[in-house]
Amino acid sequence: MDISLTFVPPPPPHQTELLALSLPNNDYLNSYLYDEEPAPAPSMSNPGIIATNITTKFLSACRTLETGEIVKDAYFTLFEAVGALEIGDPKMDSGCLAPGETLEETYDVNRPLSAPEVLGIIDQLLCLEMAWHLGYPLSQTILTSVYIEALVEPASATLQEADFVRNRKTPRDPMSTVLRAYCLGLVRTCADVLETIRDELYYEEEDFVTNTYRRNLMDHFDRYEIRDEILSAKHTLHELRAKIGTDMTQALSFRLELRSAFLRALELIEDRGSPDSLQIPWYQMHSVWEAILKLPGLAKEVPEAFSTKLQRKLASSMPPRPIVTLSFDEAAKHFKKLCNDAINAVKILDYHDSQSLLNFVFHFQAQKPQPLVYIRCLLQNLLFKDMVLLDRLSIRQVMDDDLSIVVMPAHELLDPNNDLVEAAPHSARFAIAHQMELFRKRAAQAYIDIFRVLCQNRCRVRRMLCHLIQDWEQVQLDAEDIDQLLQVQIDEKPLAYQSQTTLTLGSEPGYSLPLSSWAYLYKLRLMEWIVQLGFELEIYAPDELAGMYWYLSHLAKTRAQHVERIQAFTNHRFNELRSSSSSSSTSPSSTHSNKPIPATPWIPPTQPYHPPRGWPVSISSSPVPISPSPFNAPVTTSASSAPTTGNNTSGTSTTTPITHHYTYSTTPEASFTRSLTYLRSTILDAAITWEFADTVSVIYTILSQRLELIPPPPRPYGTDEQRYEVRMKPFRMVSLPEVPSYETWKGHMQGGGVGNHREGEGEEGEEREERQKETTKQLWEFATQAVGQAKKAFAVLEGLGEREAFAAGGGGFSSLPSFETPSPFTTAAATSGSTAPAPTTTAAPTTPSERQNQSHSQNPQDQARGNHNRWISNIRRYKLSIEKAEKILQEGIRKAVEMDVEGKTTEEIKRVVKVKVPRSEEVWDRGEHWWWIVPDVEVVEGA
């Protein structure tokens, strides 16, 4: 064998000592350096191997080489050289065996199993399954089971061939039958979960590992066959009830029922039944799991049934890894959350309006802990499968609904009758339809990406939002061009309005520019989310919080001013509508001369629509042909929402394609009321963010910049300006709003610009020091006033209902299913039926964050408002953060400012006032919102 050699002369004595410290085997080092007798060659017991000790020849050859000389074989590359280092390393070499260890797994899958052992193996498989859902690969979880490996390898052509022992000559042991049925259901469940995840946006190895290592997961077998095997195993348990006991029979039957319900849930997601039917298997799984937890202590662990040796057979270049072990309590917690999140995710099909849909996705994904990757992909599947939103809506319908809410209520630009006008050289309605369709094509992807981005893990959400605002920047630029063309077609007149935010009158009349205003508003919201996610993810250092909260306040103020502008144009059009209505009612002869108000596209909710008081609504349905467009996707619906014919009286839920479109319209007054309600709630939200961000910014300015109670960390390799550039980098590609200069940002972070005084202008020495003390007190007064304003606005926001807050929907059952007491046995019809009764609790579970903030409600009507409940939970966290800021301003910070005015030093203040910047997770765990990192300020009594 040709080898590469190089010679290194013996090191000097002072270096020999260092080498001895760096090598684990000093005896080997001494024998190499001083020509001592080398260690004996390892014994080779295989007669096919002839070993020759070449150590002496190798060292002699090395001594003949000069320093720097190398002998290299052209066919022994760097790849082989590095790969050779893995040989014999137990951490890298999957074939490296410990003394007395065998290469193959010797566990006998045909040995008789007792009922406690089967229960122990099933529970361990459950733990491994949940570890897989958490993101660990199959090679470290489910495929470490000897029984799973025997079942899937080699692949079986029929379900009867899939057995632990192929070509079995003797009857199968009853307990092995139970274990086989459970394993079949588990493997097929994994296949369906993988298919759902692979079809959606996720990040391999960051979120989930989809590698199956060339193992067939039985996706070619029908689910009904597998559920029949599970049913047969349950009958076998029923026959063994007297032998193994009632508790053991129930424990095993509940686990089989759990697996059958999981398969049914995945099947219904694929077949797209009604929203209520999709939730039933998840409720069943939750109730069965509660029943399982009531029968503890029956299982007997069988650790030898799981082995890392099986990784040697997998098609993988990954070195061997230990088995990921979760405790049963940990797996139970994750499984319950999986069921709860799945129940809530299915409720997204309960559509009411586009803003409620956005709030549903936003608040659902903001839970802690975040939903598992399967739930996030399931949400994407329900949203976007086959580019049909929520399984029944086109992208155009949802976008037009959103435009109607935000900027164009009852607007002629959204009139669906424009699509009916044929091409004509001077037709304004044809030009409007053409330009609007062009805008939809340009904006659709950016709009849909908002929902898809929110379905990622929180770190990815922020990273992807930084790229998404560039897309919305381009949408805004394109919309500005289209707006200019459309204002000519509709003969729009400019309007001047007075800003209530800045109390100034516009310099000159302007046009509404609805499309670009819509795009600009979304861009501002995304920019705010990027900054706020920075607080959640702890991207900013404590001494940077003052500057970043000021920038958040700047963005929120810009959003409030922009929404106020939209509101002014909407109010103007609404006043024109009411004037036109009053004049037409007093003068009947003028009804034909007034320009008709176009109908507003309206999408029917899945539940009966109950508008707030004063919202006149008239819904009509008539087939209207719509021009071909990629956004007019074919709509499918269930029999419950499809038109009923004389031949269909069963009332069952079947998916029926609709060959014509239905146009749902509200009265113009209702459309304007809905839009103005949204704009009012948006201004409230922006005002709270603006005022409270100012409060927190000034708090950190006082504690960090003025009183130096929060010392900055040492940074020998960076400057404040360089860090500022890094923080503002995501916003540099955006033209509006402009990124503030470093001097402006630094000045506000140090407290400049508060009130009418800028610190240190034309003052020196003692005057400047005295002015700084006064300014610190002014900062405290400003923060106290700002938190008061935020609290007042918050009180108004807190009183909004689900319609006014645009958090409607997220319900499911009109009345929650109430099943009987769990029973370990079901009939064949109950197992294969789609909506058969099964064990469950009497009320749907809430998410962990909801349980932390409100008691579990037994009222079905409360349970049906999942979206509004999450919105309320989020609002309560905001409230606690505001109350904490108000408290520390009146106590700890007030004391520190008074001591500063009295001339106390920083060290003296530190002995009395203790300040700590909490981590975002600490903020969340104590019920506050992790977008508002309010510091802990405590006054030491008696100091």
Order of alpha helices (4+ residues) and beta strands (2+ residues): beta-alpha-alpha-alpha-beta-alpha-alpha-alpha-alpha-alpha-alpha-alpha-alpha-alpha-alpha-alpha-alpha-alpha-alpha-beta-beta-alpha-alpha-beta-beta-beta-beta-alpha-alpha-alpha-alpha-alpha-alpha-alpha-alpha-alpha-alpha-beta-alpha-beta
